[in-house]
Amino acid sequence: MKRSERLADMTKFLMERPHTLIALPFFAKRYGAAKSSISEDLAILKHTLASNEDGILETVAGAAGGVRYIPFLGQKPAEKYLKDLAGRIQDSSRILPGGFLYLSDILGGPYDLEMIGKLIATRYAYANIEAVMTVETRGISLANAVASYLNVPAVTARKRSKVTEGATVSVNYMSSSTSRVAKMELPTRALDKDTNVLIVDDFMKGGGTLDGMRQLVKEFDCQVAGVCVLCETEYEEERKIKDYVSLVNIDQIDSEKEIVLAQPGNFLTRTNFDRF
């Protein structure tokens, strides 16, 4: 196999298995090549990823060592995408009753899900995340995108349990959007004890729903390793969640004047890009 062919196949193999340590002898056997040649191939791949700020190739020394691909975006591509995303969210035609915005095209678009998933995975690449959690329904595609880049399971809390999920654990929480007590449930098999959980959602006002998920995580004797939302909007009262990361900050939604003002959230200031 030519080097160009090896590089193409090796890149595909590693990107399909993010955060997975692959031993060098595996590649040597797979391509019938010397370890020295494989090391040279990996050096080329590592340099290319770093130059494009589109991923990190980590090498681990020792008998149990190897190489693994870490999905990771650099600061420049992250800033460029978030500015573009905030600009698209400012479209006044997105305004919905109750101060919400139409985001289904973003949450269902392959390119946007790819970028959002990789961005959030970048922020938590080294946070030892073991599961990604969200609540139905609009956060499901978002959680799946993030989980795929972190290579961990995605779990979904539901407002009403399904018979196919078996026994569940439920909590009551105060919904910030409706100012009413609501309930969410999670199957008892969804999380193992002491799991590090990343909570993600599409939209945050007062943080009531996120707080409900945080309560659920604690009911399973697990730890909340992070909270991240696609969009946050202004909220007059004190939020129930204070330590969080947002990709887009919506400063204003004025239904009467048909104005939406948005800008990149705190993601850029709360992410360490110094990995390349």
N, C-alpha and C positions, 0 to 999 in steps of 0.2 A: 504494500500500500504506500502510495506517495505521501510525502509530508503534508501536502495540502489536503489530501483526503483524510489523513489522520486528524489533522486539526479541526476539520469540519465535523467529523464524527465525535471527536472528543468534546468539542464545544457543546454539541447537542446533548451528549450523554450527561455532562456535568450540569447543564442548565435545567435538565429534566429532573435533577436530583439535588435541589439546593440544600445547603447546610448538611450535606451527607459526606462523610469522610471516605474517600476512595483510595485504596492502597495503590502505589505505583506499580507493583508487580502485576496487578490486574490489567492495567493498560498495556504493559509489556507483553503479556500473554494474549490479550485481545487483538493486538496489531502485529504480533510476531516481531517485535522490535526490541532493541537493547534498552536498558533502563536509562542510559545516557541520552539516547535519542528522545525518549519520553520526557526526560527532564528538560531538554532543549525545547520541545514542543510546548510544554507547560509554561516555560519562561516567555515564549512568544505570546501565548494566550494571555498570560498575566499582564504583560506590557500593553497589549491591545485593549484589554478591559480597562486598565488604569488610564490609558490615553483618552478613551472615550467617556470616562467617568460613568461606566455602565456595569459595574460589578467588581467584586474582589475575588481573586483566586488565592486562597490561603494554603500554605504548605506546612505540614506538621512533621517534624523530624522524629527519628527513632524507629524502632522495629514495628511499633503499632501506628506509625504515622502514615501520611498520605497527602492528599490534596482535596479541597472542597471549594465549591463555588458559593459565594455569598451575594445574593441580589442586593445591590447598593447603588444608589444614584448620587452623583456629585452635586455640589451646591448650585452650579450654573444651570444644569438641566432641570433641577428641582425648582429654582426660581423662575425659569422660563415657563415651565408648565403651570405652576401655581398662578402666575400673573395672567396667563391665557385663560385658565379655569375661572378665576375671579372675574375676568372681563366677560366671559360668557354667562356667568351667573347674574350679572348686572342687567340682563335683558328683562325689561319690565313685563313682558308677556308671561314670565314665569310666576308672577304673583298669584297666590291662591287665597281663598277666604281663611281668616284666622291668623294671618301673618306668616303663612308658610310659603314655600317656593316649590315649583315643579322641578324635580331633580331626576325623574325616572329615566330620561334620555342619557344622563350622565351615569347613573347607577346601572344602566343596561347596555351602555356602549362598550364594546370590547377594548378599544384603545384607552378610554378613560379608566376602566377597571384595571387594565394592565398598569397604567401609570400610578393610579392611586394605591393599588396593591403594593407596587414596588416602593413607593414613597414611604408608606407606613412600615413596610418591612425593613426599609433603610433605618428609620428611626429606632426600631426595636431589634436590629440585627444581632446585637450583643447583650440583650436583656434576658436571655435564657427563657424565652417564651415557649410554653409547652401546649397551649391551646388558645384559640381565638374565639371569643364569645360575643354574640349579638342577640338582639330580640327581633322577632318577626315584625314587619315583613321586609321593609325596604333595606334593612341592614344586612340581609342574608347574602346578597351578591357581593357586597363589600367585604364581609367577613371571609367568604370563600376565596376571594382574590388575595387577601392578606395571608390567609392560612396556606395557600399554595406556594407563596414565595418564602414563607417561613418553614414550610414543610412540616406543619403540625395540623392536628384535627381542628375543625370548625364546629362549634356547638351553638344551637339556637334555643333561646328561651321563648316560650310561647305564652300567649294570653289565655289559651285554653288547651289543655293537654289532649293528646291523641292516643287512642287505644293501642296503636302500633308502637308506642314508646314505653309502655309499661308504667311502673310506679314512678311518681314524680315528687319533687320537693318544690314548694311554692312559697312566695313571699308577697306581702302587700306593700305597696309603695304609693307615694303621692305624685301623680302625673302633673308636671308643670304646665303642659299644654291645655289640660282640661280642668285642672284644680280639683281633681277627684281622686279618691283612693282606687287604685287598680291592682290587679294581680298578675304575676308572671310565674311560669313553672318551668322546671328543667328536669329531664329524666334522671333518675338516680344513677344510671350507668354512664351519664354524659361526662363526668369528671372524676378522676381518681383523687384521693386525698393528697394534699401538698402540691397540687399542680399549680404552676405559674401561669396565670391567665391574663391575656390581653383583651380588654373590652373595647369594642368598636361600635360606632353607630353613625347614621347618616346626618343627623341634625340634633342640635342641642340648644334648648332655651334655658330652663332653670336647672337642668341636670337630674330631674326626678327619675326618669327612666334609667339613666346610667347608674344612679344611686340604687335603684332596684336590682340591677344586675350585680352591683357590688355586694349587696346583701346576699344574693344567691350564691355568689362565689364563697362568701364566708360560711354559709350554711353547709357547704361541701368541705369545709376545713382546707380551703385552698387560698392562694395569695393572688391579689390583684397586682400584676406586674406593670400595668399601664392602662391608661384610658385615652382613646383617640377618636375624634369625630371628623367627619368630612367638613361640616359647616357648623359654626356657632353664630348665634345672633344676639343682639343686645337684650339684656334682661334687667329690669329695674330692681328686683329684689336680690337677696343674696343667693348665689347658686349652691346647690347641694354638693356639687363636685367642684373642687378648686384646682386640683392637680391634674391637668389634662393637656392634650395636644390637639390643636385644630389645624386643618389644612387651609380653610377659608374662613375669614371673619366678615360677617355681614353686618355692616354698620347701621344700615337703615333699610326698612321696607315700608314704603308709603303707598298704600293702596289708592288713596284719593289722587295723589299727584303722579302715580305710576312711576315711582322712583325706587330703584334698588342700588345701594352702594355697597360694594364688596372689595376686599383686598386679601392678600395672603394672610393666613392666620399666624399663630406663634410657632408653627412647625419649623420654620427656618432658623429661629433663634434657639429652639430647644433640641436641635439635632446636631450631633457632632459629625461633621463631614470630613474631619481630618483622618481619613483612613487610607487615602491613596498615596 
